[in-house]
Amino acid sequence: MKSPPSIAFGSGRAGVGKSTLVANLAVALQRQGYRCLLWDANISAPTLHTLFGVDPLLRAADAYFGRVQPEEVPLELRPGLWLLAERATSLPEAEQLLTRHFQQLLQRIAQRLCPDVVLLDLPAGWSELVYLGCSTAAMNCLVLGDDIGSVLDAYGFLKALSAQPEALPTQLILTNVVDSSDAAEIAHKLNTVAARFLGRRFPLLGEVPYDPTHRVALLQQRPLVEHLPTAPAAQAYQQLAMALLQALQRAHAPRASQTA
């Protein structure tokens, strides 16, 4: 069985709102009728389960350490929305095992659940696991904030990504920005440097504005698109979800034609 298309979400540093973004996008897609598998591959600091207020008994580590079968691990959060949660660890062998079994886990779980799309929440920074997630995905999203530190770390991520032998399709998502003009300006500055030193430009897929209602949703342990769907950030997530699907169709179509 062919694996469903996946979208990998990376970041140059922690704390830019990547997991919050991924959780809200997953719910937005599910509410549009798409079957979605949400995989928390951030083994050093997994947080997706807390954003949904759940504490799964089984985690991905139980599968790649051989304690249970992969098909037993996903937790159905909503009809058509599953979470493959992770257990925080600093053991080097955990990342090595996950990297080794990543493709097999994805294939077996996808065969069981038949999702339309897989969202991969990758660890911050660059590593072998992040490279594997990015190279497996049909498209990649680099999440960054509007502060200078986040932008500098995002450039470091893009530099590592551009050093790989294959061109990995990647788009930018800005979080906690003032407005769309603010996001466009940051993306333009980042791309000016990337074009000069990396020979590439990375399109801006969209942005999420700063929204204090995020805190309310986080305290309730519910994604904002569910808790306050009319909030500015919630509406931005819904627009981004549709933009993701359109970009995924464009990115995935060539691969489909090659394997036809």
DODOMAR-240134 format. One line per 4 residues: number of its first residue (from 1); their letters; for each residue y, x, z negated of N, C-alpha, C. Coordinates in nm, 2 decimals. Atoms other than C-alpha are relative to their C-alpha. Layout:
BEGIN
NUM) A) Y X Z Y X Z Y X Z; ...
This chain:
BEGIN
1) MKSP) -0.12 0.08 0.00 0.00 0.00 0.00 0.12 0.09 0.00; -0.12 -0.08 -0.01 0.34 0.13 0.09 0.09 -0.04 -0.12; -0.08 0.02 0.12 0.57 0.18 -0.21 0.13 -0.07 0.04; -0.12 0.06 -0.03 0.88 -0.04 -0.23 0.12 0.09 0.00
5) PSIA) -0.11 -0.09 0.00 1.22 0.11 -0.16 0.06 0.02 -0.14; -0.06 -0.03 0.14 1.38 0.28 -0.47 0.14 0.05 0.02; -0.13 -0.05 0.00 1.73 0.36 -0.56 0.01 0.09 -0.13; -0.01 -0.10 0.11 1.78 0.67 -0.79 0.15 0.01 -0.05
9) FGSG) -0.14 -0.01 0.06 2.08 0.68 -1.03 0.00 0.13 -0.08; -0.02 -0.12 0.07 2.19 1.02 -1.14 0.14 0.02 -0.05; -0.13 -0.03 0.05 2.49 1.17 -1.32 0.01 0.15 -0.04; -0.02 -0.14 0.03 2.64 1.51 -1.38 -0.01 0.02 -0.15
13) RAGV) 0.00 -0.01 0.14 2.66 1.44 -1.75 -0.03 -0.13 -0.07; 0.03 0.12 0.08 2.56 1.19 -2.02 0.13 -0.07 -0.04; -0.12 0.07 0.06 2.80 0.92 -2.14 0.09 -0.06 0.11; -0.08 0.06 -0.11 2.93 0.79 -1.80 -0.03 -0.15 0.02
17) GKST) 0.04 0.15 -0.02 2.77 0.44 -1.83 -0.10 -0.02 0.10; 0.11 0.01 -0.10 2.48 0.51 -1.60 -0.10 -0.11 -0.03; 0.10 0.09 0.04 2.22 0.32 -1.79 0.05 -0.14 -0.01; -0.07 0.13 0.01 2.46 0.03 -1.86 0.01 -0.06 0.14
21) LVAN) -0.02 0.04 -0.14 2.53 0.02 -1.49 -0.14 -0.05 0.06; 0.13 0.03 -0.06 2.16 0.02 -1.39 -0.06 -0.13 -0.06; 0.05 0.12 0.06 2.07 -0.25 -1.64 0.07 -0.12 0.06; -0.07 0.11 -0.06 2.34 -0.48 -1.51 -0.03 -0.03 0.14
25) LAVA) 0.04 0.02 -0.14 2.25 -0.42 -1.15 -0.13 -0.06 0.01; 0.13 0.06 0.00 1.89 -0.50 -1.22 0.00 -0.15 -0.03; -0.01 0.14 0.04 1.98 -0.83 -1.38 0.07 -0.08 0.12; -0.07 0.06 -0.11 2.23 -0.91 -1.10 -0.10 -0.02 0.12
29) LQRQ) 0.10 0.02 -0.11 1.95 -0.85 -0.84 -0.10 -0.10 -0.03; 0.10 0.10 0.04 1.70 -1.05 -1.03 0.06 -0.15 0.01; -0.07 0.13 -0.01 1.95 -1.34 -1.05 0.02 -0.05 0.14; -0.01 0.03 -0.14 1.98 -1.32 -0.67 -0.14 -0.03 0.06
33) GYRC) 0.14 0.03 -0.05 1.60 -1.37 -0.64 -0.08 0.12 0.04; 0.08 -0.12 -0.04 1.49 -1.01 -0.59 -0.09 0.04 -0.12; 0.09 -0.05 0.10 1.19 -0.88 -0.78 0.03 0.15 -0.02; -0.06 -0.14 0.03 1.31 -0.56 -0.95 -0.08 0.07 -0.11
37) LLWD) 0.06 -0.09 0.10 1.13 -0.28 -1.14 0.11 0.10 -0.05; -0.10 -0.09 0.07 1.36 -0.09 -1.38 -0.08 0.11 -0.07; 0.07 -0.11 0.06 1.23 0.25 -1.46 0.09 0.10 -0.07; -0.08 -0.09 0.08 1.38 0.45 -1.74 -0.07 0.14 -0.01
41) ANIS) 0.06 -0.14 -0.01 1.30 0.81 -1.65 0.08 0.10 -0.07; -0.08 -0.09 0.08 1.55 0.96 -1.89 -0.07 0.03 -0.12; 0.09 -0.02 0.11 1.29 1.11 -2.11 0.07 0.06 -0.13; -0.07 -0.06 0.11 1.54 1.30 -2.33 0.08 -0.10 -0.08
45) APTL) -0.09 0.10 0.07 1.76 0.99 -2.42 -0.02 -0.13 0.07; 0.02 0.13 -0.06 1.61 0.66 -2.29 0.07 -0.11 -0.08; -0.08 0.10 0.07 1.83 0.37 -2.37 -0.01 -0.14 0.07; 0.00 0.12 -0.07 1.75 0.09 -2.12 -0.06 -0.12 -0.09
49) HTLF) 0.06 0.11 0.08 1.52 -0.10 -2.37 0.10 -0.05 -0.10; -0.09 0.05 0.10 1.80 -0.11 -2.63 0.11 -0.09 0.06; -0.10 0.09 -0.07 2.04 -0.27 -2.37 -0.05 -0.14 0.02; 0.06 0.14 -0.01 1.79 -0.56 -2.35 -0.05 -0.05 -0.13
53) GVDP) 0.04 0.04 0.13 1.72 -0.57 -2.72 -0.15 -0.01 -0.02; 0.15 0.00 0.02 1.35 -0.50 -2.69 -0.05 0.14 -0.04; 0.06 -0.12 0.05 1.12 -0.24 -2.84 -0.14 0.01 0.05; 0.13 0.01 -0.05 0.82 -0.21 -2.61 -0.10 0.09 -0.07
57) LLRA) 0.11 -0.07 0.07 0.49 -0.11 -2.77 -0.04 0.12 0.09; 0.05 -0.10 -0.09 0.39 0.09 -2.46 0.12 0.05 0.08; -0.11 -0.07 -0.08 0.61 0.34 -2.28 -0.07 0.08 0.11; 0.05 -0.07 -0.11 0.57 0.54 -1.96 -0.08 0.13 -0.05
61) ADAY) 0.08 -0.12 0.05 0.46 0.85 -2.16 -0.14 -0.04 -0.04; 0.14 0.03 0.03 0.15 0.66 -2.27 -0.08 0.00 0.12; 0.08 -0.01 -0.12 0.05 0.64 -1.91 -0.02 0.14 0.05; 0.02 -0.13 -0.05 0.12 0.99 -1.80 -0.06 0.10 -0.09
65) FGRV) 0.08 -0.08 0.10 -0.04 1.13 -2.12 -0.14 -0.05 0.00; 0.14 0.05 -0.01 -0.35 0.93 -2.03 -0.05 -0.09 -0.11; 0.04 0.09 0.11 -0.35 0.69 -2.33 -0.03 -0.14 0.05; 0.02 0.14 -0.05 -0.33 0.37 -2.12 0.01 0.01 0.15
69) QPEE) -0.01 0.00 -0.14 -0.35 0.27 -1.76 0.15 -0.04 0.04; -0.14 0.03 -0.04 -0.01 0.26 -1.58 0.04 -0.15 0.01; -0.03 0.14 -0.02 -0.04 -0.11 -1.50 0.03 -0.07 -0.13; -0.02 0.07 0.13 -0.04 -0.19 -1.87 0.14 0.02 -0.06
73) VPLE) -0.12 -0.04 0.06 0.30 -0.04 -1.94 0.12 -0.09 0.02; -0.12 0.08 -0.02 0.57 -0.25 -1.77 0.01 -0.13 -0.08; -0.03 0.12 0.08 0.73 -0.52 -1.98 0.09 -0.09 0.08; -0.08 0.10 -0.07 0.86 -0.84 -1.81 0.11 -0.05 -0.08
77) LRPG) -0.12 0.04 0.07 1.21 -0.89 -1.93 0.05 -0.14 0.04; -0.04 0.13 -0.06 1.29 -1.19 -1.71 -0.10 -0.02 0.11; 0.09 0.02 -0.11 1.09 -1.36 -1.44 0.04 0.08 0.12; -0.03 -0.09 -0.12 1.07 -1.10 -1.16 0.08 0.12 -0.04
81) LWLL) -0.07 -0.13 0.05 1.23 -0.82 -1.37 -0.08 0.07 -0.10; 0.09 -0.08 0.09 1.02 -0.55 -1.53 0.07 0.13 -0.04; -0.05 -0.12 0.06 1.11 -0.26 -1.75 -0.12 0.10 -0.02; 0.09 -0.11 0.03 0.91 0.07 -1.75 0.08 0.09 -0.10
85) AERA) -0.08 -0.07 0.11 1.05 0.20 -2.08 -0.06 0.14 -0.02; 0.04 -0.14 0.03 1.03 0.56 -2.20 0.02 0.03 -0.15; -0.01 -0.05 0.14 0.99 0.73 -2.54 0.07 0.13 0.00; -0.08 -0.13 0.01 1.24 1.00 -2.63 -0.09 0.11 -0.04
89) TSLP) 0.08 -0.12 0.04 1.09 1.34 -2.64 0.08 0.13 0.05; -0.05 -0.12 -0.04 1.20 1.70 -2.61 -0.11 0.10 0.04; 0.12 -0.09 -0.03 0.85 1.84 -2.53 0.01 0.03 0.15; 0.00 -0.05 -0.14 0.86 2.05 -2.21 -0.11 -0.06 0.08
93) EAEQ) 0.11 0.05 -0.08 0.52 1.93 -2.11 0.01 -0.15 0.04; -0.02 0.14 -0.03 0.64 1.57 -2.11 0.06 -0.01 0.14; -0.06 0.00 -0.13 0.87 1.63 -1.82 -0.09 0.05 0.11; 0.09 -0.06 -0.10 0.61 1.84 -1.64 -0.11 -0.10 0.04
97) LLTR) 0.10 0.10 -0.03 0.35 1.56 -1.67 0.06 -0.11 0.08; -0.06 0.11 -0.07 0.59 1.29 -1.56 0.03 0.04 0.14; -0.02 -0.05 -0.14 0.69 1.51 -1.26 -0.13 0.00 0.08; 0.12 -0.01 -0.07 0.33 1.56 -1.17 -0.06 -0.13 0.03
101) HFQQ) 0.06 0.14 -0.03 0.23 1.19 -1.20 0.09 -0.10 0.05; -0.10 0.10 -0.04 0.55 1.03 -1.09 -0.04 -0.09 0.12; 0.03 0.07 -0.12 0.44 0.93 -0.74 -0.12 -0.10 -0.03; 0.12 0.08 0.02 0.10 0.80 -0.86 0.04 -0.12 -0.09
105) LLQR) -0.04 0.10 0.09 0.26 0.60 -1.14 0.08 -0.11 0.08; -0.08 0.09 -0.08 0.51 0.44 -0.90 -0.09 -0.08 0.09; 0.08 0.07 -0.09 0.25 0.35 -0.65 -0.09 -0.10 -0.07; 0.10 0.09 0.07 0.00 0.20 -0.90 0.08 -0.12 -0.06
109) IAQR) -0.08 0.11 0.06 0.27 -0.01 -1.08 0.06 -0.09 0.11; -0.06 0.08 -0.11 0.43 -0.12 -0.75 -0.11 -0.09 0.06; 0.11 0.08 -0.05 0.09 -0.23 -0.63 -0.04 -0.12 -0.08; 0.03 0.11 0.10 0.04 -0.44 -0.94 0.11 -0.11 0.00
113) LCPD) -0.11 0.10 0.01 0.39 -0.60 -0.95 0.07 -0.04 0.13; -0.06 0.03 -0.13 0.50 -0.60 -0.59 0.15 -0.02 -0.01; -0.14 0.02 0.01 0.87 -0.55 -0.66 0.07 0.02 0.14; -0.08 -0.02 -0.13 1.13 -0.58 -0.38 0.08 0.14 0.00
117) VVLL) -0.08 -0.12 0.02 1.32 -0.28 -0.52 -0.03 0.07 -0.13; 0.02 -0.07 0.13 1.28 -0.01 -0.79 0.13 0.07 -0.03; -0.12 -0.07 0.04 1.58 0.12 -0.98 -0.04 0.11 -0.10; 0.04 -0.11 0.09 1.53 0.47 -1.13 0.12 0.05 -0.07
121) DLPA) -0.11 -0.05 0.08 1.75 0.57 -1.42 -0.04 0.14 -0.04; 0.05 -0.14 0.02 1.72 0.95 -1.41 0.08 0.07 -0.11; -0.07 -0.08 0.11 1.82 1.21 -1.68 0.13 0.05 0.06; -0.12 -0.06 -0.04 2.17 1.34 -1.67 -0.02 0.15 0.04
125) GWSE) 0.01 -0.13 -0.05 2.23 1.67 -1.49 -0.11 0.02 0.11; 0.09 -0.03 -0.11 1.99 1.84 -1.25 -0.12 0.07 -0.05; 0.13 -0.05 0.04 1.62 1.92 -1.30 -0.10 -0.03 0.11; 0.11 0.03 -0.09 1.29 1.92 -1.12 -0.03 -0.15 0.01
129) LVYL) 0.03 0.14 0.00 1.24 1.56 -1.23 0.11 -0.08 0.08; -0.11 0.06 -0.07 1.59 1.46 -1.10 -0.02 0.02 0.15; 0.03 -0.02 -0.14 1.51 1.62 -0.77 -0.11 -0.08 0.06; 0.11 0.08 -0.05 1.18 1.44 -0.74 0.04 -0.14 0.01
133) GCST) -0.04 0.14 -0.01 1.34 1.11 -0.82 0.10 -0.02 0.12; -0.09 0.01 -0.11 1.62 1.17 -0.56 -0.07 0.01 0.13; 0.07 -0.02 -0.13 1.38 1.29 -0.29 -0.10 -0.11 0.03; 0.09 0.11 -0.01 1.15 1.00 -0.35 0.08 -0.13 0.05
137) AAMN) -0.08 0.12 -0.02 1.43 0.74 -0.33 0.04 -0.02 0.14; -0.06 0.03 -0.13 1.55 0.56 -0.02 0.14 0.04 0.00; -0.14 -0.04 0.01 1.90 0.63 -0.14 0.03 0.03 -0.15; -0.03 -0.05 0.13 2.07 0.79 -0.44 0.15 -0.04 -0.03
141) CLVL) -0.14 0.03 0.04 2.38 0.69 -0.64 0.03 0.10 -0.11; -0.05 -0.09 0.10 2.58 0.95 -0.84 0.11 -0.08 -0.08; -0.09 0.08 0.08 2.76 0.78 -1.13 0.09 0.10 -0.07; -0.09 -0.08 0.07 3.07 0.93 -1.27 0.12 -0.08 -0.05
145) GDDI) -0.12 0.06 0.05 3.37 0.84 -1.48 0.13 0.05 0.06; -0.13 -0.04 -0.05 3.74 0.89 -1.43 0.06 0.12 -0.07; -0.05 -0.12 0.07 3.78 1.19 -1.66 -0.04 0.13 0.07; 0.01 -0.13 -0.08 3.81 1.55 -1.53 -0.14 0.06 -0.03
149) GSVL) 0.13 -0.06 0.04 3.49 1.66 -1.72 -0.11 -0.06 0.08; 0.11 0.08 -0.08 3.28 1.39 -1.55 0.01 0.04 0.15; -0.01 -0.04 -0.14 3.42 1.48 -1.21 -0.05 0.14 0.03; 0.05 -0.14 -0.02 3.35 1.85 -1.25 -0.15 0.00 -0.01
153) DAYG) 0.14 0.00 0.01 3.00 1.78 -1.36 -0.07 -0.07 0.11; 0.05 0.07 -0.12 2.95 1.54 -1.07 0.00 0.09 0.12; 0.00 -0.10 -0.11 3.05 1.82 -0.83 -0.12 0.09 -0.02; 0.11 -0.09 0.03 2.79 2.04 -1.00 -0.13 -0.07 0.04
157) FLKA) 0.12 0.07 -0.04 2.53 1.77 -0.94 -0.01 0.00 0.16; 0.00 0.00 -0.15 2.63 1.74 -0.57 -0.03 0.14 0.06; 0.03 -0.14 -0.05 2.62 2.12 -0.53 -0.15 0.02 -0.01; 0.15 -0.02 0.01 2.26 2.13 -0.66 -0.07 -0.09 0.10
161) LSAQ) 0.06 0.09 -0.09 2.17 1.83 -0.45 0.01 0.05 0.15; -0.02 -0.05 -0.14 2.32 1.98 -0.13 -0.07 0.13 0.02; 0.07 -0.12 -0.02 2.13 2.30 -0.19 -0.15 -0.02 0.03; 0.14 0.03 -0.03 1.80 2.12 -0.13 -0.02 0.01 0.15
165) PEAL) 0.02 -0.02 -0.14 1.63 2.17 0.21 0.02 -0.12 0.08; -0.03 0.12 -0.08 1.66 1.81 0.31 0.13 -0.07 -0.05; -0.12 0.08 0.03 1.97 1.59 0.32 -0.03 -0.13 -0.07; 0.03 0.11 0.08 1.94 1.34 0.04 0.12 -0.10 0.01
169) PTQL) -0.11 0.10 -0.01 2.15 1.02 0.11 0.05 -0.04 -0.14; -0.06 0.03 0.13 2.39 0.98 -0.18 0.13 -0.06 0.01; -0.13 0.07 0.00 2.68 0.75 -0.26 0.05 0.01 -0.14; -0.07 -0.01 0.13 2.93 0.75 -0.54 0.02 -0.14 -0.06
173) ILTN) -0.04 0.11 0.08 2.98 0.49 -0.81 0.09 0.04 -0.11; -0.09 -0.04 0.11 3.28 0.52 -1.04 0.00 -0.11 -0.11; 0.00 0.10 0.12 3.28 0.36 -1.39 0.13 0.02 -0.08; -0.11 0.00 0.10 3.55 0.28 -1.64 0.14 0.04 0.07
177) VVDS) -0.12 -0.03 -0.07 3.83 0.31 -1.38 0.11 -0.11 -0.02; -0.11 0.10 0.01 4.17 0.14 -1.38 -0.02 -0.11 0.10; 0.01 0.10 -0.10 4.12 -0.03 -1.05 -0.06 0.07 0.12; 0.06 -0.06 -0.11 3.98 0.03 -0.70 0.08 0.11 0.06
181) SDAA) -0.09 -0.11 -0.05 4.28 0.25 -0.60 -0.03 0.13 -0.08; 0.03 -0.12 0.09 4.20 0.48 -0.90 -0.14 0.06 0.04; 0.13 -0.05 -0.04 3.83 0.50 -0.79 0.01 0.07 0.13; -0.01 -0.06 -0.13 3.93 0.57 -0.43 0.07 0.14 -0.01
185) EIAH) -0.07 -0.13 0.02 4.16 0.85 -0.54 -0.09 0.11 -0.05; 0.09 -0.10 0.06 3.90 1.02 -0.75 -0.11 0.04 0.10; 0.10 -0.03 -0.10 3.64 0.99 -0.48 0.06 0.09 0.11; -0.06 -0.08 -0.11 3.88 1.13 -0.22 0.02 0.15 -0.05
189) KLNT) -0.02 -0.14 0.05 3.96 1.44 -0.44 -0.14 0.07 -0.01; 0.13 -0.06 0.01 3.59 1.50 -0.51 -0.05 0.03 0.14; 0.05 -0.03 -0.13 3.51 1.47 -0.14 0.08 0.11 0.07; -0.08 -0.11 -0.06 3.79 1.70 -0.04 -0.06 0.14 -0.04
193) VAAR) 0.07 -0.13 0.05 3.62 1.98 -0.25 -0.14 0.01 0.06; 0.14 0.00 -0.05 3.27 1.88 -0.14 0.00 0.03 0.15; -0.01 -0.03 -0.14 3.37 1.89 0.23 0.03 0.14 0.03; -0.04 -0.14 -0.02 3.52 2.23 0.20 -0.11 0.10 -0.04
197) FLGR) 0.10 -0.10 0.05 3.25 2.40 -0.01 -0.15 -0.04 0.03; 0.14 0.04 -0.02 2.94 2.19 0.06 -0.03 -0.05 0.14; 0.01 0.05 -0.14 3.01 2.07 0.41 -0.05 -0.14 0.01; 0.04 0.14 0.00 2.94 1.71 0.32 0.10 -0.09 -0.07
201) RFPL) -0.08 0.10 0.07 3.12 1.40 0.21 -0.10 -0.11 -0.05; 0.09 0.10 0.06 2.97 1.13 -0.01 0.08 -0.13 -0.02; -0.08 0.12 0.00 3.09 0.77 0.04 0.00 -0.07 -0.13; -0.02 0.07 0.12 3.22 0.56 -0.24 -0.06 -0.14 0.02
205) LGEV) 0.06 0.13 -0.01 2.99 0.26 -0.28 0.08 -0.11 -0.07; -0.08 0.09 0.07 3.20 0.09 -0.54 0.04 0.05 -0.14; -0.05 -0.04 0.13 3.35 0.09 -0.89 -0.02 -0.11 -0.10; 0.00 0.10 0.11 3.33 -0.08 -1.23 0.12 0.03 -0.08
209) PYDP) -0.12 -0.03 0.08 3.66 -0.12 -1.41 -0.02 0.01 -0.15; 0.01 0.00 0.14 3.72 -0.05 -1.77 0.01 -0.15 -0.05; 0.00 0.14 0.05 3.64 -0.37 -1.96 -0.05 -0.01 -0.14; 0.04 0.00 0.15 3.64 -0.42 -2.34 -0.11 -0.10 -0.03
213) THRV) 0.11 0.09 0.03 3.39 -0.70 -2.31 -0.13 0.06 0.00; 0.12 -0.07 0.00 3.13 -0.44 -2.25 -0.05 0.02 -0.15; 0.04 -0.02 0.14 3.13 -0.37 -2.63 -0.06 -0.13 -0.06; 0.06 0.13 0.05 3.06 -0.74 -2.70 -0.14 -0.02 0.05
217) ALLQ) 0.14 0.01 -0.05 2.76 -0.74 -2.47 -0.09 0.10 -0.06; 0.08 -0.11 0.06 2.63 -0.41 -2.61 -0.04 -0.04 -0.14; 0.03 0.04 0.13 2.65 -0.55 -2.96 -0.11 -0.11 0.00; 0.10 0.11 -0.01 2.45 -0.86 -2.85 -0.13 0.05 0.07
221) QRPL) 0.12 -0.06 -0.07 2.20 -0.63 -2.66 -0.04 -0.09 0.12; 0.02 0.08 -0.13 2.24 -0.83 -2.34 0.09 0.06 0.11; -0.08 -0.05 -0.11 2.36 -0.71 -2.00 0.12 -0.09 0.02; -0.12 0.07 -0.01 2.72 -0.81 -1.94 -0.01 -0.11 0.11
225) VEHL) 0.01 0.11 -0.10 2.63 -1.01 -1.62 -0.06 -0.12 -0.05; 0.06 0.12 0.06 2.43 -1.24 -1.84 0.09 -0.06 -0.11; -0.07 0.04 0.12 2.64 -1.25 -2.15 0.14 -0.06 0.03; -0.14 0.04 -0.04 2.99 -1.28 -1.99 0.01 0.01 0.15
229) PTAP) 0.01 -0.02 -0.15 2.93 -1.33 -1.61 0.14 0.00 0.07; -0.13 0.01 -0.07 3.30 -1.40 -1.54 0.09 0.12 -0.04; -0.08 -0.12 0.03 3.42 -1.07 -1.70 0.02 0.09 0.12; -0.02 -0.08 -0.12 3.58 -0.83 -1.46 -0.11 0.10 0.03
233) AAQA) 0.11 -0.09 -0.03 3.31 -0.57 -1.50 -0.13 -0.07 0.04; 0.11 0.07 -0.04 3.04 -0.83 -1.47 0.01 -0.04 0.15; -0.02 0.03 -0.14 3.18 -0.94 -1.14 -0.01 0.12 0.09; 0.02 -0.13 -0.07 3.20 -0.58 -1.03 -0.15 0.04 0.02
237) YQQL) 0.14 -0.02 -0.01 2.83 -0.54 -1.11 -0.06 -0.08 0.11; 0.06 0.09 -0.10 2.74 -0.84 -0.90 0.04 0.04 0.14; -0.05 -0.04 -0.14 2.95 -0.71 -0.60 -0.08 0.13 0.03; 0.08 -0.12 -0.03 2.78 -0.37 -0.64 -0.14 -0.02 0.03
241) AMAL) 0.14 0.03 -0.03 2.44 -0.52 -0.64 -0.02 -0.04 0.14; 0.01 0.04 -0.14 2.50 -0.68 -0.30 0.03 0.12 0.09; -0.03 -0.12 -0.08 2.66 -0.35 -0.17 -0.12 0.09 0.00; 0.12 -0.08 0.01 2.35 -0.17 -0.29 -0.11 -0.05 0.10
245) LQAL) 0.10 0.05 -0.09 2.12 -0.40 -0.10 0.03 0.03 0.15; -0.04 -0.03 -0.14 2.32 -0.36 0.22 -0.01 0.15 0.03; 0.01 -0.14 -0.02 2.33 0.02 0.18 -0.15 0.04 0.01; 0.14 -0.03 0.00 1.96 0.02 0.10 -0.07 -0.04 0.14
249) QRAH) 0.05 0.04 -0.13 1.88 -0.17 0.42 0.03 0.10 0.11; -0.04 -0.11 -0.10 2.07 0.09 0.62 -0.07 0.13 -0.02; 0.07 -0.12 0.02 1.91 0.38 0.45 -0.15 -0.01 0.02; 0.15 0.01 -0.01 1.56 0.25 0.45 -0.05 -0.04 0.14
253) APRA) 0.04 0.04 -0.13 1.55 0.11 0.80 -0.05 0.12 0.09; 0.05 -0.11 -0.08 1.51 0.46 0.97 -0.14 0.04 -0.04; 0.13 -0.04 0.05 1.22 0.55 0.75 -0.10 -0.10 0.04; 0.10 0.10 -0.04 1.05 0.22 0.82 -0.04 0.01 0.15
257) SQTA) 0.03 -0.01 -0.14 1.08 0.27 1.19 -0.08 0.12 0.03; 0.07 -0.12 -0.03 0.94 0.62 1.17 -0.15 -0.02 -0.04; 0.14 0.02 0.04 0.63 0.50 0.99 -0.07 -0.12 0.06; 0.06 0.12 -0.07 0.58 0.19 1.21 -0.10 0.05 0.10
